[in-house]
Amino acid sequence: METRMIAYRRLNHQRIAPAARLEEPEEVVRHLGAVQAQDYHQAMWAIGSRTQGATLADVERAIEEGRIVLSWPMRGTIHAVPSEELRLLLKLSASRRLTQDKRRMEQLELTDAIVERCGLLMENALRGGGRITRDALMQLFEAEGVRTDGQRGYHIIWRLAQSGRICLGPKDGKRQTFVLAEEWLPADAGEWDRSEALGRLAVRFFAGHGPATVQDLAWWAGLTLTEAREAAEAAAGELTLLRVGDREYWEAGGLPGESGTAEEEDSGSSVFLLAGFDEMLLGYRDREAVLPDEVAPYVAPGNNGIFMPTVAIGGRIAGIWKRTVKPKRIDVEFKLSVPQAEWEELLVREARRYCDFMGLPLGEATFRALGE
């Protein structure tokens, strides 16, 4: 397989290509395994863009009804995950992260006893289906003599989420809420031994992100490389090996949509507006197959962990885009590394698709060269 085909096949496995899109928001999250979600609105579009026509209201309804849940199951970062999978993801990685967190706990002058005390306070406040905003939760802790200044409050919440006691609930207006995991999540589907759980995770990852490497799996799931190799071995019967030069890439399941070169070439000639922090980039340790060196500094300006919304052309990132939401319309600005004339019509089409998702008409669409 040639290197250029990696990006084309990822468009299909990631359900970005039109023929591969899914019906329901929770189907997208279940297929990908997890969707990075520290930027809430970008995560909503990352999910919605992979559906046949779901709106923002549809995605938020899936969260409100508990079909999708937000928490910190991997890499210490908020992800949207299938509600029935959260416990499994925490089981695979939380214990190591909590052990590694000892130094940070000391820096914040926190102890396990303090976190446990806050956990009991929270459970008493939420028992019976309650929801609480972050500010209200901080006030609850402070009222009982627990300091939440600096990063202390956030870290207490993170620890409680890692231990599987709380997760993010539906929004209250513009404010995120927290709920008790034992009340919000569905009952466990059954016990998995670690090898089975790792294999299940590998199949989910390579089905939603393939072609990808074992190193990509380790990065995405927050596993050690040894654990990622163990996961791939446990799933070997369900994986397909692809070689590109001296590298080994893996896929799981068939190529969604019509398979074959024609479909891949069609996907490669298309234009897509991807969310900031999209799995097309953040799902891989090595992004060389989709992110040109000359574009990378604009996608992650300052290299500070912020990833801009991007324009994908031919499966490769060819620029960035920005929305401006106004009372009665949405204006969209594109900055491209390629000449705009050839792609302007398709870009406007995709901008309209985004505006349909948001429930507002497209206003002004402007085009500039990347770097202007």
C-alpha positions in Angstrom: 0.0 0.0 0.0 1.2 3.5 -0.8 1.5 6.1 1.9 -1.1 8.4 0.3 -3.7 5.7 0.7 -3.5 5.9 4.5 -5.3 9.2 4.6 -8.0 8.0 2.1 -8.7 4.9 4.1 -8.8 6.8 7.4 -11.5 9.1 6.0 -13.7 5.9 5.6 -12.7 4.2 8.8 -13.3 7.4 10.7 -16.7 7.8 9.1 -15.8 11.2 7.6 -16.4 10.2 4.0 -20.1 10.6 3.0 -20.7 6.9 2.1 -19.4 5.9 5.5 -21.3 8.2 7.8 -23.6 6.9 10.5 -27.2 7.6 11.5 -27.0 8.3 15.2 -24.5 10.3 17.3 -23.9 7.5 19.7 -23.1 5.2 16.8 -20.2 7.5 15.9 -18.8 7.5 19.5 -19.2 3.8 19.8 -17.5 3.2 16.4 -14.5 5.5 17.3 -14.3 4.2 20.8 -13.9 7.8 22.2 -13.9 11.3 20.8 -11.6 13.9 22.4 -13.9 16.5 24.0 -12.0 19.1 26.1 -13.6 21.7 23.7 -17.2 21.0 24.1 -18.5 22.7 20.9 -15.7 21.2 18.8 -16.5 17.8 20.1 -20.2 18.2 19.2 -19.2 18.9 15.5 -16.6 16.1 15.6 -19.5 13.7 16.3 -22.1 15.5 14.1 -19.9 15.7 11.1 -19.7 11.9 11.0 -23.5 11.4 10.8 -25.8 11.6 7.9 -27.5 14.7 9.2 -27.7 14.9 13.0 -27.9 18.4 14.4 -26.3 19.9 17.5 -29.6 19.3 19.3 -29.5 15.6 18.3 -26.0 15.2 19.8 -26.8 17.0 23.0 -30.0 14.9 23.3 -27.8 11.8 23.1 -25.8 13.2 26.1 -29.0 14.2 28.0 -30.4 10.7 27.6 -27.2 9.0 28.7 -26.3 7.4 25.4 -23.0 9.3 25.3 -21.1 10.3 28.4 -18.2 12.7 29.0 -15.4 11.9 31.4 -11.6 11.5 31.6 -11.0 7.9 30.6 -7.8 8.4 28.6 -4.6 10.6 28.8 -6.2 12.7 31.5 -8.3 14.5 28.9 -12.1 14.8 28.5 -13.5 12.4 26.0 -17.0 11.5 24.8 -17.4 7.8 25.1 -20.3 5.3 24.9 -21.9 5.2 28.3 -21.6 1.4 28.4 -17.9 1.6 27.8 -16.7 4.1 30.4 -16.0 1.6 33.2 -14.0 -0.6 30.8 -11.8 2.3 29.7 -11.2 3.4 33.3 -10.4 -0.2 34.3 -7.6 -0.3 31.6 -5.8 2.9 32.5 -7.0 4.7 35.6 -5.0 2.7 38.2 -1.7 3.6 36.6 -2.7 7.3 36.2 -3.7 7.5 39.8 -0.4 5.9 40.9 1.5 8.4 38.7 -0.5 11.2 40.2 1.2 11.0 43.6 3.7 13.9 43.0 0.9 16.2 41.8 -1.2 15.4 44.9 1.8 16.4 47.1 2.2 19.7 45.1 -1.4 20.6 45.7 -1.3 19.5 49.3 -4.0 16.9 48.7 -4.4 13.5 50.3 -6.4 10.4 49.6 -8.4 11.2 52.8 -9.3 14.7 51.5 -10.4 13.3 48.2 -12.5 10.6 49.9 -14.1 13.1 52.1 -15.1 15.2 49.0 -16.4 12.0 47.4 -18.7 11.3 50.3 -19.9 15.0 50.3 -20.6 14.8 46.6 -22.4 11.4 46.8 -24.7 12.7 49.6 -25.5 15.8 47.5 -26.2 13.9 44.3 -27.9 10.7 45.5 -31.2 10.1 43.9 -30.5 11.5 40.4 -29.1 14.9 41.3 -26.9 17.1 39.1 -24.5 19.7 40.2 -22.5 22.4 38.4 -18.7 22.7 38.9 -19.2 26.0 40.8 -21.8 24.5 43.1 -19.5 21.5 43.7 -16.6 23.8 44.6 -18.9 25.7 47.0 -19.9 22.4 48.6 -16.3 21.5 49.3 -15.4 24.9 50.5 -18.3 25.0 52.9 -16.9 21.8 54.5 -13.4 23.4 54.9 -11.8 21.9 51.8 -9.8 24.5 49.8 -10.4 24.5 46.0 -8.1 27.3 45.0 -5.5 26.9 42.3 -6.0 23.5 40.7 -7.1 21.8 43.9 -10.8 21.7 43.1 -10.3 20.6 39.6 -7.9 17.9 40.7 -10.3 16.5 43.3 -13.0 16.2 40.6 -10.5 14.5 38.2 -9.6 12.0 40.9 -13.2 11.2 41.7 -13.9 10.7 37.9 -10.8 8.4 37.6 -12.1 6.2 40.4 -15.4 5.9 38.5 -17.5 7.7 41.1 -18.6 10.7 39.0 -18.9 11.7 35.3 -20.0 14.7 33.4 -23.8 15.0 33.0 -25.9 17.1 30.6 -25.4 20.9 30.5 -27.5 23.2 32.6 -27.8 26.1 30.2 -24.1 26.9 29.3 -22.8 25.2 32.5 -21.6 21.6 32.6 -23.0 19.4 35.4 -21.7 16.3 37.2 -23.7 13.2 38.1 -23.1 10.0 40.1 -21.6 7.4 37.7 -23.4 4.5 39.5 -26.8 6.2 38.8 -26.0 7.5 35.3 -24.2 4.7 33.6 -25.9 1.5 32.5 -25.2 -1.6 34.5 -22.0 -3.5 33.7 -22.3 -5.7 30.7 -20.2 -8.3 32.5 -16.7 -8.9 33.8 -13.7 -8.9 31.3 -10.3 -10.1 32.2 -7.5 -7.7 31.2 -6.4 -9.5 28.1 -10.0 -9.6 26.8 -10.5 -6.0 27.6 -7.3 -4.9 25.8 -8.3 -7.0 22.8 -11.8 -5.4 22.7 -10.1 -1.9 22.9 -7.7 -2.7 20.1 -10.5 -3.9 17.8 -12.5 -0.7 18.5 -9.5 1.5 17.9 -8.4 -0.1 14.6 -11.9 -0.2 13.3 -12.4 3.5 13.9 -8.9 4.8 13.2 -7.2 2.4 10.9 -4.8 2.2 9.2 -2.9 2.9 12.4 0.1 1.5 14.2 0.5 -0.1 17.6 2.3 3.1 18.7 -0.8 5.1 17.7 -2.9 2.8 19.9 -0.6 3.3 22.8 -0.8 7.1 22.4 -4.6 7.2 21.9 -5.5 4.9 24.8 -2.8 6.1 27.2 -1.3 2.6 27.4 2.3 1.6 27.6 3.7 0.3 24.4 3.9 -3.2 26.0 0.2 -3.0 26.8 -0.6 -1.8 23.3 1.2 -4.8 21.8 -0.6 -7.1 24.1 -3.9 -5.6 23.0 -3.0 -6.0 19.3 -2.0 -9.6 20.0 -5.3 -10.3 21.8 -7.2 -9.0 18.9 -5.0 -10.5 16.2 -7.8 -12.7 14.7 -9.9 -9.6 14.0 -7.1 -7.3 12.6 -5.8 -6.9 9.0 -2.1 -6.0 8.5 -1.1 -3.4 5.9 2.5 -2.7 5.1 3.8 0.7 4.0 7.5 0.6 3.5 8.9 -0.9 6.7 5.9 0.1 8.8 3.1 -2.1 9.9 -0.4 -0.6 10.0 -3.6 -2.4 11.2 -7.3 -2.1 10.4 -10.3 -3.9 11.8 -13.5 -4.6 9.9 -14.1 -3.9 6.3 -13.6 -0.5 4.7 -17.0 1.3 5.3 -18.9 2.4 2.2 -17.8 1.1 -1.2 -14.4 -0.6 -1.0 -11.8 -0.3 -3.7 -9.6 2.3 -5.4 -12.5 4.2 -6.9 -14.0 4.9 -3.5 -10.7 5.8 -2.1 -9.9 8.2 -4.9 -13.4 9.8 -4.6 -12.8 10.3 -0.9 -9.4 11.8 -1.6 -10.8 14.4 -4.0 -13.4 15.6 -1.4 -13.3 18.5 1.1 -14.3 18.2 4.7 -14.4 20.7 7.6 -13.0 18.9 10.7 -13.4 20.0 14.3 -10.7 21.3 16.4 -9.0 18.4 18.3 -10.5 16.0 15.7 -9.7 12.3 15.9 -8.4 12.5 12.4 -5.4 14.2 14.0 -5.5 13.5 17.8 -6.2 9.9 17.3 -2.6 9.2 16.2 0.8 9.7 17.7 2.3 10.0 14.2 0.3 12.5 12.1 2.7 12.6 9.1 0.2 10.8 6.8 -2.3 13.6 7.1 -0.6 16.7 8.4 2.0 18.4 6.1 4.9 20.0 7.8 4.2 23.4 6.4 0.6 23.4 7.7 1.3 22.0 11.2 2.3 25.3 12.8 -1.0 26.8 11.9 -3.0 23.8 13.1 -1.3 23.8 16.6 -0.1 27.4 16.9 2.5 27.9 19.7 2.6 24.1 20.1 0.6 24.6 23.4 -1.9 21.8 23.0 -4.5 23.7 21.2 -5.6 22.3 17.8 -7.6 24.5 15.4 -10.5 23.3 13.3 -9.0 22.1 10.0 -9.8 21.8 6.3 -9.1 18.3 4.9 -8.6 18.0 1.1 -7.8 14.6 -0.3 -7.5 13.3 3.2 -4.7 15.7 4.0 -4.9 18.9 6.1 -4.8 21.9 3.8 -5.7 24.7 6.1 -7.8 25.9 9.0 -11.3 27.5 9.3 -13.0 29.6 11.9 -16.7 30.3 12.6 -18.2 33.5 13.9 -21.7 32.9 15.3 -24.0 35.9 15.0 -27.6 36.2 16.1 -29.0 35.2 12.7 -26.2 33.7 10.8 -22.7 32.1 10.9 -19.7 33.6 9.1 -16.9 31.3 8.1 -13.3 32.2 7.3 -11.0 29.8 5.5 -7.2 30.0 5.5 -5.7 27.6 2.9 -2.3 26.3 1.9 -3.6 25.6 -1.6 -5.2 27.9 -4.2 -8.8 28.6 -3.2 -10.4 28.8 -6.7 -10.4 25.0 -7.2 -12.0 24.3 -3.8 -14.2 27.3 -3.1 -17.5 25.7 -4.2 -16.9 22.6 -2.1 -15.8 24.6 0.9 -19.0 26.7 0.8 -21.0 23.4 0.5 -19.3 22.1 3.7 -19.7 25.4 5.5 -23.5 25.1 4.8 -23.5 21.6 6.2 -21.9 22.9 9.4 -24.4 25.7 9.6 -27.3 23.2 9.1 -25.8 21.3 12.1 -25.9 24.5 14.1 -29.3 25.5 13.0 -28.3 28.8 11.4 -27.8 29.9 7.8 -24.4 30.6 6.4 -23.6 34.3 6.2 -20.3 35.4 4.7 -17.6 33.0 3.6 -14.1 34.5 3.2 -10.9 33.0 1.9 -7.3 33.8 2.7 -3.9 32.2 2.2 -2.6 30.4 5.2 -0.2 32.7 7.1 -2.0 35.9 6.1 
